[in-house]
Amino acid sequence: MTDTATIQVLIPTPLRRFTHGEARVDAAGATITELLDALDARYPGLAAQIRESDGEIRRFVNVFVNGDNVRDRGGAATPLRPGDEVGIIPAMAGGRE
């Protein structure tokens, strides 16, 4: 890991079972991939909910860095800087017909 950044990560309610109920956690990483690896080391099983086995973000999960979707920036390779805020948003489906 080079130029590791400390990042605040916003955890959605469905994934808080992995973070012992915490809605915000800090982790380090120079990229989204490194950040997810660090999160998974501390909260086993969390990263598997967010990314596919090839490392890319799951189709029905959105990850934002400072409000920008990483799909528009570089996906899992999106670089991070100290002080960035990462939000994990699972897609919602359903509703009335």
Backbone bond lengths (Angstrom), bond angles and torsions (degrees), N, CA, C in turn:
res aa  C-N    CA-C-N  psi(-1)  N-CA   C-N-CA  omega(-1)  CA-C   N-CA-C  phi
1 M - - - 1.442 - - 1.521 108.94 -
2 T 1.314 116.80 130.00 1.450 120.75 177.51 1.506 109.37 -119.57
3 D 1.342 115.89 147.04 1.460 121.02 179.61 1.528 111.53 47.43
4 T 1.307 115.73 50.81 1.455 120.74 -178.05 1.518 110.52 -65.95
5 A 1.314 115.39 131.80 1.455 122.17 -179.09 1.514 109.98 -107.73
6 T 1.336 116.86 142.27 1.452 120.30 171.85 1.516 107.61 -87.94
7 I 1.315 115.40 125.01 1.456 123.13 -170.92 1.525 109.47 -124.36
8 Q 1.319 116.31 141.01 1.468 119.97 172.06 1.526 107.48 -92.19
9 V 1.325 115.92 130.23 1.457 122.10 -177.25 1.524 108.88 -115.71
10 L 1.326 115.84 126.92 1.455 121.92 177.32 1.520 108.19 -91.03
11 I 1.319 116.52 121.66 1.460 122.35 -175.09 1.526 108.92 -102.01
12 P 1.337 118.09 124.85 1.465 120.07 178.94 1.534 110.82 -71.93
13 T 1.304 115.42 155.37 1.465 121.42 -177.07 1.528 113.88 -49.22
14 P 1.345 120.31 -45.55 1.477 118.94 -177.48 1.534 114.09 -63.26
15 L 1.336 117.86 -21.03 1.468 120.78 -178.07 1.527 113.00 -101.01
16 R 1.307 118.08 -1.95 1.468 120.71 -177.95 1.520 113.06 -68.78
17 R 1.321 117.38 -15.25 1.474 119.17 175.72 1.523 110.20 -63.98
18 F 1.343 117.06 -24.46 1.461 121.04 177.97 1.525 111.73 -81.51
19 T 1.339 117.14 -25.74 1.468 121.43 -175.66 1.532 111.79 -104.92
20 H 1.314 116.74 21.84 1.466 122.38 178.50 1.523 111.30 58.92
21 G 1.335 115.95 35.30 1.451 121.72 176.76 1.518 115.21 87.13
22 E 1.311 117.77 -2.92 1.466 121.01 -178.33 1.530 110.97 -72.17
23 A 1.335 116.11 132.82 1.462 121.80 178.70 1.524 112.02 -88.63
24 R 1.323 116.68 -23.45 1.469 122.77 178.75 1.521 107.97 -134.19
25 V 1.313 115.56 131.65 1.458 120.67 176.31 1.519 108.36 -134.35
26 D 1.314 116.52 155.83 1.455 121.92 175.42 1.519 108.47 -104.51
27 A 1.319 114.82 143.48 1.459 120.79 176.03 1.519 107.23 -150.70
28 A 1.312 115.96 169.27 1.459 120.89 -178.44 1.518 109.83 -119.32
29 G 1.315 115.18 147.57 1.453 121.01 176.35 1.511 110.74 173.23
30 A 1.315 115.84 145.46 1.460 120.81 177.48 1.527 111.59 -87.22
31 T 1.347 115.98 -15.80 1.462 121.88 178.43 1.535 107.89 -140.60
32 I 1.327 115.98 169.34 1.475 119.99 175.56 1.528 109.67 -59.19
33 T 1.308 118.21 -41.52 1.473 121.29 178.88 1.519 110.90 -57.53
34 E 1.327 117.58 -48.81 1.456 121.01 -179.63 1.528 111.03 -64.83
35 L 1.315 116.26 -38.37 1.458 120.75 177.99 1.529 110.60 -61.80
36 L 1.330 116.88 -46.62 1.463 120.89 179.21 1.528 111.33 -64.55
37 D 1.324 117.37 -36.55 1.472 120.41 176.26 1.531 110.11 -62.48
38 A 1.336 116.48 -43.62 1.465 120.91 179.93 1.528 110.67 -65.46
39 L 1.331 116.32 -42.19 1.463 119.80 177.70 1.526 110.78 -62.01
40 D 1.333 116.50 -42.24 1.460 120.06 -177.84 1.523 111.71 -68.07
41 A 1.324 117.40 -31.41 1.461 120.29 177.06 1.531 110.62 -65.51
42 R 1.321 116.57 -36.57 1.467 121.22 -179.50 1.522 112.17 -87.03
43 Y 1.336 116.35 -33.49 1.467 122.16 -177.51 1.530 108.78 -127.67
44 P 1.328 117.62 78.06 1.465 121.48 -175.76 1.529 112.81 -51.60
45 G 1.325 114.74 134.58 1.455 121.58 178.33 1.517 114.05 94.93
46 L 1.324 118.01 -16.63 1.463 120.80 -177.68 1.525 111.91 -65.05
47 A 1.311 117.43 -48.20 1.465 120.36 -176.48 1.525 112.00 -61.55
48 A 1.315 117.87 -34.06 1.469 121.05 179.93 1.520 111.62 -63.87
49 Q 1.315 116.79 -22.73 1.463 120.49 177.24 1.530 111.78 -79.63
50 I 1.329 116.61 -18.24 1.461 122.04 -172.44 1.522 112.66 -105.52
51 R 1.321 116.72 -33.63 1.469 118.93 -176.24 1.516 112.09 -128.36
52 E 1.330 113.51 158.10 1.466 122.49 177.49 1.526 109.30 -77.19
53 S 1.323 116.67 171.54 1.462 121.01 179.62 1.528 112.50 -63.61
54 D 1.353 117.16 -23.45 1.467 119.92 177.42 1.534 112.35 -84.07
55 G 1.343 117.21 0.80 1.453 121.15 176.75 1.512 115.25 96.34
56 E 1.321 117.18 -13.72 1.466 119.59 -179.57 1.523 110.74 -78.11
57 I 1.309 115.39 155.52 1.461 121.82 -179.60 1.530 108.93 -65.40
58 R 1.326 116.20 135.67 1.470 120.74 178.61 1.527 110.32 -57.77
59 R 1.288 114.98 148.12 1.467 122.21 -176.99 1.525 112.84 -57.72
60 F 1.312 117.45 -36.13 1.465 120.88 -175.90 1.523 113.15 -101.44
61 V 1.323 115.78 22.70 1.461 121.39 174.70 1.514 107.48 -126.25
62 N 1.311 116.46 134.94 1.456 121.30 174.72 1.514 108.53 -111.61
63 V 1.329 115.64 137.08 1.452 121.97 177.27 1.521 106.78 -121.16
64 F 1.319 115.26 129.79 1.460 121.70 -177.89 1.522 110.06 -118.64
65 V 1.330 116.13 140.25 1.458 122.13 171.64 1.520 106.53 -114.73
66 N 1.315 115.47 114.68 1.471 121.34 -178.19 1.526 111.39 51.66
67 G 1.329 116.10 38.59 1.456 121.77 176.37 1.520 115.34 88.22
68 D 1.327 118.60 -4.71 1.469 122.00 179.24 1.522 109.98 -102.16
69 N 1.335 116.57 129.54 1.451 121.88 179.75 1.527 109.57 -66.49
70 V 1.344 117.15 129.17 1.464 120.14 -178.43 1.523 112.04 -66.47
71 R 1.317 118.03 -19.24 1.474 119.76 176.27 1.529 110.45 -62.70
72 D 1.326 116.79 -25.59 1.461 121.40 179.14 1.522 112.29 -91.96
73 R 1.337 117.88 -0.96 1.459 121.17 -172.88 1.523 114.33 -122.38
74 G 1.284 119.74 -20.69 1.457 120.00 -176.07 1.514 113.14 148.20
75 G 1.331 115.44 8.98 1.451 119.54 177.89 1.514 112.24 60.82
76 A 1.310 116.36 -138.23 1.459 121.74 -177.47 1.525 112.52 -66.14
77 A 1.329 117.31 -18.43 1.469 121.50 178.80 1.530 112.65 -86.77
78 T 1.327 118.00 2.05 1.459 121.65 -179.52 1.525 110.31 -55.92
79 P 1.340 117.42 125.69 1.465 120.16 -180.00 1.527 111.75 -72.79
80 L 1.324 114.80 152.41 1.462 121.99 179.05 1.521 109.65 -123.14
81 R 1.331 115.54 152.09 1.457 122.34 177.53 1.527 109.18 -124.65
82 P 1.322 116.94 154.98 1.469 118.84 176.86 1.521 110.45 -53.10
83 G 1.316 115.76 136.29 1.454 120.91 178.73 1.510 115.13 90.31
84 D 1.334 117.55 -7.56 1.464 119.87 177.24 1.528 109.43 -63.98
85 E 1.320 114.80 155.35 1.459 121.66 174.96 1.523 107.80 -119.70
86 V 1.320 115.55 127.02 1.464 121.44 -179.85 1.526 108.03 -110.72
87 G 1.321 115.28 127.69 1.457 121.27 176.24 1.512 109.96 -112.17
88 I 1.316 116.00 134.53 1.462 122.16 177.81 1.525 106.61 -109.65
89 I 1.330 115.69 120.96 1.457 120.86 -175.34 1.526 109.55 -126.03
90 P 1.346 117.72 107.76 1.459 118.03 174.66 1.521 109.69 -73.29
91 A 1.321 116.14 143.42 1.456 120.97 179.54 1.522 109.91 -67.61
92 M 1.304 115.71 144.64 1.455 121.36 177.90 1.527 107.57 -108.50
93 A 1.305 115.94 144.26 1.457 120.69 178.54 1.517 109.08 -138.26
94 G 1.293 115.17 162.49 1.452 119.69 177.32 1.508 111.64 105.67
95 G 1.296 115.24 -166.68 1.460 120.02 -178.60 1.514 110.17 120.76
96 R 1.297 114.97 -170.48 1.453 119.87 -179.20 1.515 110.95 -79.43
97 E 1.312 114.48 152.34 1.468 119.91 176.52 1.499 110.02 -86.36
